[in-house]
Amino acid sequence: MAIHFQTHMILFMIFLMSCKLCIGTTYQPSELCPPMYPVGVPLTKMDIDLLQFAENLEYLEAEYFLYGAFGAGLEEFAPQLNNGGPPPIGARKANLDFLTQRIIEEFAFQEVGHLRALNYTVGLIPKPLLDISPETFATIMNEAFEYELDPPFDPYANSINYMLASYIIPYEGLVGYVGANQFLQGYKAKRLLAGLLGVEAGQDAVIRTYLYERAEELVYPYNHTVAEFTIRISELRNVLARCGIKDEGLFVPRELGAEMRITSNVLSANNESISYARTPEEILRTVYNSGNESIPGGFYPEGANGRIARQYLDY
């Protein structure tokens, strides 16, 4: 008994000493997370041009999500990032259920953060005039289905309409960042793009998953399912961009599915399950809804801003 008692006492003392050691030991962040020192230049002129081009899409997303969630945009929530830009055309509060409201609120504030990060890294271009009116979305949907929907599609009418309209927007940022990645040279530009791309891809995945769960539901009052809307929108964007298949709906032919084994397509990706990439020209053709980088329209009635976009407009 004495031996067992002594053994227990020794173990108990060791335990107390170890606890004291743990409690008394503090690790400074610098010890566990030493700073990394990248080599090379932080930014190049091309880096700045490419990231400032992306600001056109970030402005679009910020205004669309802020107005959809709160009925007000950058001028209200982050006037220092509005950069003197005009208010968007046709923006309004969407009629969202609780779940969708929370998702869009988060997306909205994420876009504000994106603009802030871009501002202190490469500076902001003037915010372009944006048209996010129901009429603009209705035109896109009519072109996607190749006939006029009756009544005209209204993205702000309800949650499913709003998320279908959202399907149109963050994906352009995603494929644009993937396309720009190979041309970036500076370490600050690469870090920023990687962070922006991660969140854009996340937003797109949330939207697609939300819609996938409702894929077979009819979109009232039209005789088309949620899945049909996504397929038609993706097909239209491929036609407008004029560079083959780089956009896919929620279901695809088996030969376009992952490893050519499935038709389910929660995420849009190529035959190696890698994200598609688009050039600035392809993106302009799509967001202008004109199929031509020199003909503004769609979400940008006066064209996008920044050196890359303006070179196609300033003759």
N, C-alpha and C positions, 0 to 999 in steps of 0.2 A: 504493500500500500504506500509506504514511504517513497519507494522508487517511482511509482506511478504519480504520486503527488508532486515530487520534484520535477519529473518530466513535464507535467502539465504546467507547473510554474515557469519553467524555462521557456516553453512554447508561448505562454501568455506574455512573458516579458519581451520575447522576440517580436510578438505581434504588436505590443505597445510601442516598441522602438521603431518598428516599420511604419506604424501610423504616424508617429511624431515626425519621422523623416519625410513622409509624404506630405503632411500638413505644412511642415516648415519649408518645403522646397517649392519655389515658384520659378517657372520658366518664362523668361522674357521672349516676346515674339521673335526677336532677332535671332535667338538661339535655335528655335525650331523652324523658322521661316526666313532663312537668309535671303537678302535681295538678289535677284538675278540681274546680271549686267549684259544686256544684248550687245551684239557686235554689229557694226554697220551704221547706216544712217537712220534717223527716226522716221523721216518722211521724204518723199520725192514729189516733184510736181505732178507726175502721173498719179501717185497715191492720192493727192489732194483732189485732183479732177475726178477720179473714180468715186471717192467717198462723197464728194459734194454732189455728184450726179445722184447717188443713192438718197441724198437728202430730199429730193423731190418725192420719192416714195414714202420716206419717213413722215414728211409733212402730210401727205395724203392719209396715211394710216392714223396719225395723231388726231387730225381733225375729224375723220370718220368715226373713230372710236370714242373720242371725247364727246362729240355731239350725240352720238348714238346712246351713250351711257348717261350723260348729264344735261344735254341740251345746250351746251356751251363749249367753246373750243379753246385754242391756245391763247387767244386774247384775254380770256378769263383766268385760265389756270397757269399759264406760263408766258406772260406778255413779253418777257425778255427774249423768248425764243421765237416769237411770232415774226420778229425782224421786219416789222412794218408791212407785212403782207396783208392783202385784202381778205375780208371774211369769205368763207367758202359759199358757193351758190347752192341754195336748196337744202342746207344742212338742218337737221332737226333731231329731237329726242325720239328714240325708237320705243315702241311698245314691247318691252321685254319682260319675260317671267323672271323669277328670283335668281335661278341658276344662271341664265344667260346674262342677266344684268351684272352679276358678280364677275363673270368671265370677261365681259367687255370693259368693265371698270378697270380691271387689272391690265388688260391689253392697252387701254388708253394711257394709263400712267407709265407703263413700260415705254410707250412711244415718246413720251415727254423725256424720259431718261435717255433714250437713244439720241434725241436731238441735242440734249445737253452735252452728251459725250462727244458727239460730232462737232459741236460748237467749240469746245475747248481743245479739240485735237486738230481740226482742219478749218474751223470757221464755218459759219452758215451762209448759204446763198440766200438771196431774197426769196421769201415764200411765194411760189407762183399762185395765180388764180386757180382755184380748184372748183370743180363742179361735181358735187356729190348729191345732186338732186334726185328725187324719184324718177324724173324723166330720163336722166342719164343711165340709170340702172335698167329702166324699162327698155330703152333702146338696145342695150347690150343683150338683154334676155330675148327680145324680139329677133335680133340677128342670130342668136344662138339657136333658136327654134325655127328660124326661117319663116315666121309668120307673127302677126301681132297678137300678143296675149291679151285676153279680154276678161276682166279689167286689166289695165296696165300694171305690170309688176311694181310693187311698192316695197322697198327694202325696210322701211320703218314701220310697216303695218303690224308685224308680230315677230316673235323670236325666230321662227324657222326662216322667214324671208330675210331677216337681218343676217343670219348666219350663212345663208346661201349667197347673199351679197358679199359677205366677208370672205367667202371662198375665192372671190375674184382678186382680193387685194394683197394680203401678206405673201402669197406664193410668188408674186412678182419680185418682192424684195429678196426672198430666199434664193431664187434662181439667179437674180442679179448679183448677189454677193458671191455665190459659187463661181459665176463667170468672172468676176473681178479678181478673185483670189490669186489666180496665177500671174497677174500683172503687177501685184503689189510688191514693193521692194523694201520699204522702211519697216522697222520693227514696231513702231507705234501704230502704223496703219494695219499691219497684220494682226496685232493684238486686238485692235478695235473691231476689225472686220470679223474676226473669229467670235467675239462676244456678241456682236449684232446678229450674226448668222445663227448662232445657237438659239437665241430667243425668237427670231423670225421663224426658224424651223419648228420650234416648240409651239408657237401660235398656230402655224399651219396644221400641225398634227392635232392640236386640240379641236380646231374647226372641222377637220376631216373626220375625226373620231365622233364628234357630236353629230355630224351629218350621217356618218356610217350607221350609227345606232338607229337612225330614222330612215334608212336608205329606201325602204319599200313603202314608206308613207306617201300618200298623195299630197301635193302642195295645193292647198285650197286657194281658189276655186278651180284650179287647172287640172286637167286630166294627165298630169305628169308626176312621176315620183321624184323624191329628193335625189336619188341616184341619177335619174335622167337629166335633171338640171345640172349636176356636176359634170356629167359626160358631155353634154352640149356646150357648157361653158369652156371646158378644156379643149374641145374640138375647135371652137371659134378662136381661141387664143393661138392654137397651132396654125390656123389659117392666116390670122393677122400677122403673126411673127414671121411666117414664110421660111421657116428653117426646120421643117420636119416635126416629128413628135417629141415634144419636150414638156408635155402637160397631159395628165391623165385623170379621168374621173374615178369614182369609187369602185367601179368594176371595169375590167379590161378583157380583151380576148386572151386566152391562155398563153399565147406566144409572147404577150407583153407582161404577163404576171411574173412574180418572183420565181426564178429558176424555171420559168415556163411550165409551172406545175399548178398554178391557181389562177382564178379570175378575180378573187378579192384583191382590193387595191387601196388599203387604208392610207398608205403613203405613196406618193408619186415618185418613181425612181426608174433608172434605166435598166438594161438587161443584166447589169451587175449589182443592182440595188444601190446605186450611187445617185445622189441628187443630180438632176439635170442642171445645165448652165445656160444662161442667156447673155447676149451682148447688150450694151446700152441701146443699140439700134433696134434689136428685137423687142426690147421692153417698151421703147417709145412707140413702135408700131402697134403694140398691144394696148397700152394705157391711153393712147390717142384714139383708139378704136377706129383707126383709119387704114392700117396696114402700111403706113408710110411715115418714116421718122421726120419727114419735112412737112407733114400736114397735121397740125394740131387739132384736137377735138377730144371727145370723151371726157376724161377727168381733168384735162388740161386745155381748156378752150383757147388760151393764148400761148400754149406751149410750156414746156418745162424750162427750168433755169439752170445756170451753171455752164461752163465752157463747152462741155461735151454736147449737151442738148441744144444750146444756142447756135452751135456751128451749123446745124441743119436748118436753122430758121433765119439767121442773119446773113443775107446774101451780100 
